[in-house]
Amino acid sequence: MSETQGQGSDRQEETVAVHRADSWAEAMVIRGLLESAGIASPPLTRTDPYPFSNPPADFPGAEILVRESQVEEARRIIADYLSSPPPEPPENDEDKEPEAGAPHKS
C-alpha cells in the first residue's frame, strides 16, 4: 500500500507501509523510534467510525508509513526494535532484600 506525500516542493515521493502495528502503543513507539532517527512517518490516521481519541479495544492495527527512499533504514530500525528483549522494569531500592553482610537502613 502506498500513498503520495508532498514534501513542501514540487517533488512528491511515495509513502510505503513498512509495518503493521498490533496496538496503538506499538505504533506510537515505532513512529517515535523512526522520527528520532530522522525518518518522517505521517501521523496515524483513523478510518474507523469511533469519535474517541483512544482506539477501541478491538483496534485492528495501524500501518506505519515512511517515504520510499527511507524504507530500508526504517525496516532495519523496526526489526531491531522487535527483536530486542523488553526493557527490565527499574528496581526500587526499598523493595530489594538486603544483601548478606549489608547493613540495614533504619
KEPA-15098 format. One record per residue (C-alpha): residue in one letter; x, y, z. Coordinates in Angstrom, 2 decimals, padded with zeros to 5 digits. Layout:
N
['a', [X, Y, Z]]
...
//
This chain:
106
['m', [000.00, 000.00, 000.00]]
['s', [001.37, 003.39, -000.88]]
['e', [000.21, 006.98, -000.95]]
['t', [001.63, 010.14, -002.42]]
['q', [003.02, 012.54, 000.17]]
['g', [004.02, 016.12, -000.62]]
['q', [007.32, 017.41, 000.76]]
['g', [006.67, 021.12, 000.52]]
['s', [008.07, 021.31, -003.02]]
['d', [007.04, 020.22, -006.49]]
['r', [008.70, 016.85, -005.90]]
['q', [006.49, 014.16, -004.42]]
['e', [007.63, 010.86, -003.03]]
['e', [005.56, 007.75, -002.47]]
['t', [004.99, 006.54, 001.07]]
['v', [005.23, 002.83, 001.77]]
['a', [003.77, 000.78, 004.61]]
['v', [006.77, -000.76, 006.38]]
['h', [004.99, -002.33, 009.37]]
['r', [001.54, -003.08, 010.75]]
['a', [001.45, -002.44, 014.48]]
['d', [-000.83, -004.66, 016.56]]
['s', [-001.61, -001.92, 019.06]]
['w', [-001.83, 001.84, 019.19]]
['a', [001.00, 001.91, 021.74]]
['e', [003.28, -000.17, 019.49]]
['a', [002.54, 002.14, 016.57]]
['m', [003.40, 005.22, 018.63]]
['v', [006.66, 003.69, 019.92]]
['i', [007.78, 002.67, 016.44]]
['r', [006.90, 006.07, 014.96]]
['g', [008.90, 007.70, 017.77]]
['l', [011.92, 005.50, 017.04]]
['l', [011.73, 006.33, 013.35]]
['e', [011.36, 010.03, 013.97]]
['s', [014.32, 010.04, 016.39]]
['a', [016.38, 008.50, 013.56]]
['g', [015.30, 011.30, 011.22]]
['i', [012.73, 009.23, 009.33]]
['a', [009.44, 011.04, 008.87]]
['s', [006.31, 008.99, 009.34]]
['p', [002.93, 010.56, 008.62]]
['p', [000.59, 010.66, 011.63]]
['l', [-001.57, 007.65, 012.22]]
['t', [-004.93, 008.13, 010.60]]
['r', [-008.10, 006.70, 011.90]]
['t', [-010.65, 005.50, 009.41]]
['d', [-012.95, 003.83, 011.90]]
['p', [-016.23, 005.45, 012.95]]
['y', [-015.27, 005.90, 016.61]]
['p', [-015.15, 009.55, 017.70]]
['f', [-012.79, 008.89, 020.61]]
['s', [-009.16, 009.97, 020.95]]
['n', [-008.13, 006.45, 022.03]]
['p', [-008.67, 003.45, 019.78]]
['p', [-011.29, 000.88, 020.73]]
['a', [-010.37, -002.41, 022.43]]
['d', [-010.73, -004.26, 019.11]]
['f', [-008.21, -001.92, 017.40]]
['p', [-007.41, -003.51, 014.03]]
['g', [-003.81, -002.30, 013.88]]
['a', [-002.09, 000.62, 012.22]]
['e', [000.19, 000.82, 009.24]]
['i', [003.45, 002.67, 009.73]]
['l', [004.23, 004.68, 006.60]]
['v', [007.57, 006.14, 005.52]]
['r', [008.94, 007.74, 002.38]]
['e', [010.04, 005.27, -000.27]]
['s', [013.65, 006.47, -000.03]]
['q', [013.72, 005.59, 003.71]]
['v', [012.13, 002.13, 003.57]]
['e', [015.31, 000.06, 004.10]]
['e', [016.50, 002.07, 007.10]]
['a', [013.01, 002.11, 008.63]]
['r', [012.64, -001.66, 008.28]]
['r', [016.07, -002.16, 009.89]]
['i', [015.13, 000.04, 012.85]]
['i', [011.79, -001.74, 013.26]]
['a', [013.42, -005.19, 013.03]]
['d', [016.00, -004.20, 015.68]]
['y', [013.23, -002.96, 017.96]]
['l', [011.06, -006.06, 017.51]]
['s', [013.97, -008.45, 018.09]]
['s', [015.23, -006.74, 021.24]]
['p', [014.11, -008.06, 024.63]]
['p', [011.64, -005.89, 026.54]]
['p', [013.28, -003.49, 028.98]]
['e', [013.60, -004.58, 032.58]]
['p', [011.50, -002.54, 035.00]]
['p', [013.61, -000.33, 037.27]]
['e', [014.36, -001.78, 040.68]]
['n', [013.10, 000.02, 043.72]]
['d', [015.81, 000.01, 046.41]]
['e', [013.18, -000.12, 049.15]]
['d', [011.73, -003.37, 047.78]]
['k', [015.11, -005.12, 047.48]]
['e', [016.18, -007.62, 050.07]]
['p', [019.40, -006.54, 051.82]]
['e', [022.47, -008.40, 050.64]]
['a', [024.25, -010.66, 053.11]]
['g', [026.53, -008.59, 055.30]]
['a', [024.98, -005.29, 054.18]]
['p', [023.77, -003.01, 056.97]]
['h', [020.02, -002.48, 057.32]]
['k', [018.64, 001.01, 056.77]]
['s', [016.80, 002.44, 059.73]]
//
